[in-house]
């Protein structure tokens, strides 16, 4: 398995552009199902698909503990890092305030720190088998998400959309939360101890665990 690189060695959190991609599913029907899932808790449908939410890079953290309210929950995402022209992959959590989400998605995402794995692997966008990867999430020991990255947009597709829309320049360093897989049971689960896992094509995995605490 490929050697891992430390997130904090390649990411300058003070200057990097941090983006959360919303509605990142490859299949239009499953994206619509996710939009309907969110509509059920009062979240308005997106003006465009996929959505690009710009985050404050100061929210990025590899720490094992974050401050987040009782109405917040985690969501596992592939973490794509572009630094110095190289691409890396890890796992992260788009931890979000679900109460605020019904009012405004961007505000709800900005309300919480963005956990990121300390470990990354370098990938080649042209040869890396993205579709052979899986992501999963558990809270307080209960698995709430598990799915393949073959259901999500590829790094080339996401980077192409960001360039096409003029969101980023070609050489900009980026941290991208690349979308998520459906919730098992279709409902958000709240709790304290979160574990996010990315399983690579060779069976090796990158894990990030964190706990939430209220202020």
N, C-alpha and C positions, 0 to 999 in steps of 0.2 A: 504494500500500500504506500501511497505517496507521502513524503514527509510533510508535517504540518508547519505552518507559519503562524506566528502570533499576530492577532488582529492589531494590537497596539503598536507593533513594529512597522506595519505598512499603512495604517490609517492615521492621518492627522485630524483628530476629531474637531479641531478648532476651525479647519478650513475646508474639509471635505463636503461635497454636496450629498445630502441624505434624502432618499426618495422612498416612499412606500407606493407600490403599484397596487391599485385596487381593481377588483373584477378582472383578474389576470388569467382566468381559465382559457384554455385553448378551444374548448367546445362551447359554442354559443348557447346551447340548451342548458348546460350546467351553470353557465354564468347567469342566465335568466333565473335558474332555480335559486342561486345565491342571492340575487336581487330580491326575489320573492321572500326568501328566508329573512332578509333584513327588513323588508317591508312589513313583515309580521310583527316586528318590534318597533315599527314606526319610522324606519329609516327611508328617506326619499330616494327614488332611483337616480343613478348617476347621469350627468349630462353627456358624458362620452365614455366609451369602453375601449381599452382599459383607462382607468383614472390614474392621474399622476399627482400624488400628494407630497409636497415638499416639506421636509421636517427640519427642525432646528438640530444641527449636528451635535449640539451640546446634550441632546437626549440620549445619544448612543452610550451604552454602558456594557462592559463585560463583567460587572460586579455580581456577586451571588445574592444580592439583596437590593430591592428597589422600593421606593415609596409610591404606593398606588392605592386608591380607595377601594372600598368593599364592592363598588359597582363596576369594577374593572375586571378584565380577563385577558389571558394570553391567547395567541394564535400563532402556530408554527409557520415559518416561512423560510424558503431558501434565501440565504444571504449572499448576494453577489457583490463583490468588491472589485473595483477597477482602480488600481494604484500604480503610478509610474508606467502606465501603458500595459500592465499585466492584469490578468483576471484571476480572482480567487473565489472560492466557494466555501461558505460556512452555513450555520443555521442561526436563525434569530426568532424573536417574538414581536409581533406587532401588538404589543400590549395596549389595550384601548379602554377608555371609559365608556361602558355600554349605555349609561344613562344619558350622557352628553351626545352619544352617537345618534340618538333619535332626533336631536336638535340640529347638529352640524357635524359631519364626519371628520372634516379637517381638525376642528377644535377638539374632538374626542381623541384623535390620534396624538395631537400635540400635548394633551393633558397628562400623558404617561411617558416614563422613560422607555427607551427602545433597547431591550436586551439583545446582545450579540454574542456569539460564541467567541471565546478567546482564541480558538484554533480555526485555521482556514487551510484549505489545500489549493495549490495553484492548478488552474485548468486551462486547457486550450479550447476555445469556443468552437473550433472547427472539428476537433476529434473527440472531445469529451462526450461520453454517453449519458447525457442529461436524463433521458427517458428511463434509464435503468436505476435512477436514484429514488429513494422514498423519504418522506418526512412524516414524523409522528409527534404527538403532544400528549402528555398526561398531566393531570392536576391531582395533588394529594393521593397519588398512586393509582388513579383511575384514568385509563386511556380515553381521550376524547377526540383525537384526530389520527388518521393513518391513511396515507395515499401516495401515489406515485407522481413524480414530477412530469410524467408524460401527460398529465392533465393540465399542466401550466405552460405558459408561454416560455420559449427558450431564451437564453441570454441574448442571442443574436437578434431575436424578434423584439425584445424589450429595448435593447440599445438602439436598434433601428428606429423604433417608434419615438424614443426620446430625442434622437437626432433629427428625425423628420419634423417633429413638432417644435424644434428649436429650443427644447428644454435644457439641453446640455451641449457643451462644445466637445469636439472630438478628443481632446486631451485632458478633459476635466476628471479629477479623481472622484469616484462615486462609491456610495454604499447604497445598495438597492435591496429592499425587502420585496421579494418577487412574487407575492401572492400566496394563497393558502389552499388547503384541501377541505372538503366538507366536514362539518361536525358530526360525529357519530351520534345519531338520535336527533340531529338537527337543531339542538338548543344549546345556548351558551351555558357553560358550567363555571361556577365561581369557586375560588379556593385560595390557598396560600402558597403551596409548593408546586412549582411548574418545571417540567422537564421537556426540552425540545430536542429531537434527534433527527439527524440527517444520515441516512444510510447510503454509502457510495456504491458504485457498480461492483467493486471488488469485495463488498461485504463489510469493509471497515466503516466505522461511524464516527460522527462528530456530535457531541452532546453538549447542551448548555442547560444548566439547572439554576433556578433562582427562586427566592421567596419574596412575597410582597408583604409590606408592613404599612400600616396607616401612620400618618404623621404624628 
